[in-house]
């Protein structure tokens, strides 16, 4: 389960899953200091849904 260097975009996620990982961890790439500072949890929810959709797409 890689956690460093994982970005919430198709190319990056495809690379990891094509390499054989079963899951990934994302922190600062997904949950930015700006989101937390501004309490912008709607953006966080939107970004997480997008990342999960990409993961489902590339894991096929």
VENHU-V267080 format. One record per pair of residues at least 24 apart in sequence whose ideal C-beta (glycine too) atoms are under 6 Angstrom apart, sorted by the first residue. I is the first residue (numbers start at 1). J is the second residue. If there is no record, write none. Layout:
I,J
I,J
This chain:
8,51
10,54
13,54
13,55
13,58
14,58
17,58
17,59
